[in-house]
Amino acid sequence: MHPAIRERRQGLEALRARSVIATVELYEMIGRPAPAPGPLYKAVTKGNAWHIIEIATGKTKGFCFSHKAAMVFVDAMEAGAATKRGVLQ
């Protein structure tokens, strides 16, 4: 990997870690529990298909032709995201 890209990634990782620490400190200061993170994906019907959409970006990540299959797909995507974040549910 190019050194400039590596430095940028390390800087972004440090900023992300600091933002998590600052959020925890903020909720400790006001004496309230931190809010639980919301869902990352949602299923939306479009025509005869259910599109699985990433909420943060609005991009379609996949589609299914039944509601049940779409819900299984959403659950799988959420579980995959949780393992990447290190949060197993």
N, C-alpha and C positions, 0 to 999 in steps of 0.2 A: 504494500500500500504506500502511496506517495506520502512523504513526511508532512506536507501541509494538510492533507486530508486527515492523517492520524492526529495531528495537533488540534484540528478543528473538532474532531469527534471527542477527544479527551476534554476539551474545553466545554463542549455541550453536555457531556456526561457530568462534569463537575457542576455546571449550572443547574442541571436537572436534579442532582442530589441535593444541592443547596436549597432549591425551591421546596423539595419535600421536607427538609429539616425546618425551614421557615414556616411552613404550613403547620407542622406538628407543634412548633413553639407557639404559634399564634393561638391555636386552640387550647393549649395548656394555659396560656396567659388569661384567657377569658373563662376558663373552667368548663368548657363544653367538649363533648366528644367530636372527633373529626367526622365529617359526613362520609358515608359509604360511597364508593365510586359507582356511577351509573352504568347502564349497559353501553357497550361499544358498537353493537350491531342491531339492526332492526329489519323485520321482514315487511315489505310493502307490496301490495298487489298491483300489477300493471298488466292489463289485458288478462290473458289466461295463465300468466306466470306470477310467481312470487319472487321478487328481487330482494336479495340480501344486501343491505346498504350499510356501509360504515358511517356511523353518525358524525364523526369528527370531520370527515372529508366529503361526505355525500356521494362517494364512489360506490358503484355496484360491484360487489365481490363475488357474486354468483347468483344463480336463480334455480328455482324448483317449480314443479307443476302441481304440487299439492301443499296444503297448509302444514300438514304433519311433517312432510319432508323439509319444508322451510324452517320449521321450529327446531328440528334435529340439526340442520345446517347451522342455524344461529347458535345453538348450544355448543356445537363443535368449535365454531369460530371463537366464542367467548372462552371456552376452555383452553384453546390454543393460545389466546392472548394472555390468559392468566398464567400459564406456565412460562411464557416469555417474560412476564413481569416478575415471576417468582412468587406468585400468589395462587396457591392451589385451593380450589373450592370443593 
